[in-house]
Amino acid sequence: MDTQLFLKLISNLLDIPVFDGTDMDETLKHIEENFCINKTLQPMYTADALHYLIRSAKPNVLYEIIDYLNISISFFIFDSKIFLLGPYAKGEFSESAVDELLIKNKLPSSMVMPLRLYCTKFNIITTNQIQNTITQVLSALEDTTISFDYRRLSGFIADTSDINSDEKILLETNYSDIYRRYDSENRFLNAIRLGDIDNVFNAFSDMAQNSFTALATKEVRSYYLSPASFSIIIALTRKAAEQSGLSVITINNITQKYVQRFSVNNNKSHQNIIADYIVELVNAVKEHRLAYASYSKHVVKAIQYMDLHLSDPITIEDIAAAANLSVSHFSRIFKSEVGETAMSTLAKMRCKKAATLLKETNLPIGEISSLVGYSDNNYFVKVFKKTYGDTPSDFRKRKPKNP
């Protein structure tokens, strides 16, 4: 294998440092000097600790070290050569977690800023990304199928000098399936939270496959068909969508529709139902994020409240209460963020709903007026004309495609 090509490909694909451990002493010395910011917080990043761990490693196993700062280094042996990848971050920097860590280790709080700068300079990489990239690149270069077991090293080594050489056996537990499954589940849920329709099905496919890694294809497909599994998917995706800020009413409307559809269809339709459910939920999250990305949580709550109560005779007091603010404070915030008053926004939302009904139904204009919250039909006509430049009857005659 072309070692230099392999190193370059892995480094470029993952955008992390990659090292050839042929000159082990020099490589580990370089890692300690450049990436071990504090030996108390990173006892396994010293040259001695890394040397001890690597010396006990087995071929074709991916080992991952995660330090107290949630920064990782992976290493593996392939074709009698040692490769090290990282450091890389396992998650976002948490100042509160670092504060607790400093207190626990009796270190000064002044270290927070340098630790922040240190931790945030690394890319966030999942175990699944590391493992998939390595296997795919090696398979391409070696023209054969290659797989790695995964070991997450347990414990932190503070001092190896007093360990008898006969006892230097790397304690490891094979958590490959567990970590692989949780990585794929987290990628799936993150795609839901972000409204990432482009990647959600890749993540879902990995999640299904990794839940049945030891089973045949037929059993893997049953992941899509089992009512119990669908209930789990619904529960997970509902919470992920809620974390995006999407209204729980909207989430409930979507999920209930597909739960009902799932219960009355045969197994042959279940996979399509789940796919349709994921598409509709993720698109709803995406639309929500695009519409409300620049708004505060108070304004988002207000708009969601208005959307759910278009037919009701709501007042500015009702809307402010839904946003948990006083009327004066809410009015200032809403106009500052949206560029108009809440009642103007409400009028536009009602007119948009009315425009859809005018286009898609034959309901009398008086009924549409009531359905969107206007008991006075003449006032509704006046507001609608101000919004669209046409009376409702003229608008209906034209039936534009996009109200």
LINTA-V465955 format. One record per backbone hydrogen bond with DSSP energy under -1.0 kcal/mol. CO is the residue of the C=O (numbers start at 1). NH is the residue of the N-H. E is the energy in kcal/mol with one decimal. If there is no record, write none. Layout:
co | nh | e
CO | NH | E
CO | NH | E
This chain:
co | nh | e
1 | 3 | -1.2
2 | 6 | -2.3
3 | 7 | -2.6
4 | 8 | -2.2
5 | 9 | -2.6
6 | 10 | -2.5
7 | 11 | -2.3
8 | 12 | -2.3
9 | 13 | -2.7
10 | 14 | -2.4
11 | 15 | -1.6
17 | 86 | -3.2
19 | 84 | -2.3
22 | 24 | -1.3
23 | 27 | -2.4
24 | 28 | -2.7
25 | 29 | -1.9
26 | 30 | -2.1
27 | 31 | -2.1
28 | 32 | -2.3
29 | 33 | -2.4
30 | 34 | -2.1
31 | 35 | -2.5
32 | 36 | -1.3
35 | 37 | -1.1
38 | 42 | -1.8
41 | 68 | -1.3
42 | 45 | -2.0
46 | 50 | -2.5
47 | 51 | -2.3
48 | 52 | -2.1
49 | 53 | -2.3
50 | 54 | -2.9
51 | 55 | -2.2
54 | 57 | -1.6
60 | 149 | -1.7
62 | 151 | -2.8
63 | 75 | -2.1
64 | 153 | -1.6
65 | 73 | -1.5
67 | 70 | -1.8
70 | 90 | -2.4
71 | 67 | -2.6
72 | 88 | -1.5
73 | 65 | -2.9
74 | 85 | -3.1
75 | 63 | -2.7
76 | 83 | -2.5
77 | 60 | -2.9
78 | 81 | -1.7
81 | 78 | -2.6
82 | 21 | -3.3
83 | 76 | -2.0
84 | 19 | -3.3
85 | 74 | -2.7
88 | 72 | -3.4
89 | 125 | -2.4
94 | 98 | -2.0
95 | 99 | -2.5
96 | 100 | -2.1
97 | 101 | -2.0
98 | 102 | -2.7
99 | 103 | -2.3
100 | 104 | -2.6
101 | 105 | -1.9
102 | 107 | -3.0
103 | 106 | -1.2
108 | 111 | -1.7
109 | 112 | -2.0
111 | 115 | -2.3
112 | 116 | -2.5
113 | 117 | -2.5
114 | 118 | -2.1
115 | 119 | -3.0
116 | 120 | -2.4
119 | 122 | -1.1
123 | 89 | -2.8
126 | 130 | -2.0
127 | 131 | -2.8
128 | 132 | -2.7
129 | 133 | -2.4
130 | 134 | -2.3
131 | 135 | -2.3
132 | 136 | -2.4
133 | 137 | -2.5
134 | 138 | -2.6
135 | 139 | -2.3
136 | 140 | -1.9
137 | 141 | -2.5
138 | 142 | -2.8
139 | 143 | -1.2
149 | 62 | -3.3
151 | 64 | -2.3
160 | 163 | -1.3
164 | 167 | -2.0
167 | 169 | -2.6
173 | 175 | -1.3
175 | 179 | -2.7
176 | 180 | -2.5
177 | 181 | -2.3
178 | 182 | -2.5
179 | 183 | -2.4
180 | 184 | -2.1
181 | 185 | -2.4
182 | 186 | -2.4
183 | 187 | -2.2
184 | 188 | -2.1
185 | 189 | -2.7
186 | 190 | -2.3
187 | 191 | -1.9
188 | 192 | -1.7
189 | 193 | -2.5
190 | 194 | -2.0
191 | 196 | -2.8
192 | 195 | -1.0
195 | 197 | -1.5
196 | 200 | -1.3
199 | 203 | -2.1
200 | 204 | -2.2
201 | 205 | -2.5
202 | 206 | -2.2
203 | 207 | -2.3
204 | 208 | -2.5
205 | 209 | -2.5
206 | 210 | -3.2
207 | 211 | -1.0
209 | 212 | -1.3
212 | 215 | -2.0
216 | 220 | -1.9
217 | 221 | -2.4
218 | 222 | -1.0
220 | 223 | -1.6
221 | 224 | -1.5
222 | 226 | -2.0
226 | 230 | -2.3
227 | 231 | -2.0
228 | 232 | -1.7
229 | 233 | -2.6
230 | 234 | -2.7
231 | 235 | -2.2
232 | 236 | -2.6
233 | 237 | -2.8
234 | 238 | -2.4
235 | 239 | -1.6
236 | 240 | -2.0
237 | 241 | -2.7
238 | 242 | -2.3
239 | 243 | -2.1
241 | 246 | -1.3
242 | 245 | -1.6
247 | 251 | -2.4
248 | 252 | -2.5
249 | 253 | -2.4
250 | 254 | -2.1
251 | 255 | -2.8
252 | 256 | -2.7
253 | 257 | -1.3
254 | 258 | -1.5
255 | 259 | -2.5
256 | 260 | -2.2
257 | 261 | -1.9
258 | 262 | -2.6
259 | 263 | -1.8
266 | 269 | -1.8
269 | 273 | -2.1
270 | 274 | -2.4
271 | 275 | -2.1
272 | 276 | -2.7
273 | 277 | -2.5
274 | 278 | -2.5
275 | 279 | -2.3
276 | 280 | -2.5
277 | 281 | -2.5
278 | 282 | -2.8
279 | 283 | -2.4
280 | 284 | -1.9
281 | 285 | -2.1
282 | 286 | -2.7
283 | 287 | -2.7
284 | 288 | -2.1
285 | 289 | -2.8
286 | 290 | -2.4
287 | 291 | -2.3
288 | 292 | -2.7
289 | 293 | -1.3
292 | 295 | -1.8
296 | 300 | -2.3
297 | 301 | -2.3
298 | 302 | -1.9
299 | 303 | -2.6
300 | 304 | -2.5
301 | 305 | -2.3
302 | 306 | -2.5
303 | 307 | -2.4
304 | 308 | -1.8
309 | 312 | -1.2
312 | 314 | -2.1
315 | 319 | -2.0
316 | 320 | -2.5
317 | 321 | -2.1
318 | 322 | -1.9
319 | 323 | -1.3
320 | 325 | -2.3
321 | 324 | -1.3
326 | 330 | -2.9
327 | 331 | -2.7
328 | 332 | -1.9
329 | 333 | -2.2
330 | 334 | -3.1
331 | 335 | -2.1
332 | 336 | -2.0
333 | 337 | -2.2
334 | 338 | -3.1
335 | 339 | -1.6
341 | 345 | -2.0
342 | 346 | -2.5
343 | 347 | -2.1
344 | 348 | -2.1
345 | 349 | -2.4
346 | 350 | -2.4
347 | 351 | -2.4
348 | 352 | -2.4
349 | 353 | -2.1
350 | 354 | -2.5
351 | 355 | -2.7
352 | 356 | -1.9
353 | 357 | -2.0
354 | 358 | -2.6
355 | 359 | -1.9
356 | 360 | -2.5
357 | 361 | -2.0
364 | 368 | -2.1
365 | 369 | -2.5
366 | 370 | -1.6
367 | 371 | -2.5
368 | 372 | -1.6
369 | 374 | -2.9
370 | 373 | -1.6
376 | 380 | -2.0
377 | 381 | -2.3
378 | 382 | -1.9
379 | 383 | -2.5
380 | 384 | -2.9
381 | 385 | -2.4
382 | 386 | -1.8
383 | 387 | -1.6
384 | 388 | -2.9
385 | 389 | -2.3
391 | 395 | -2.7
392 | 396 | -2.4
393 | 397 | -1.8
394 | 398 | -1.6
395 | 399 | -2.2
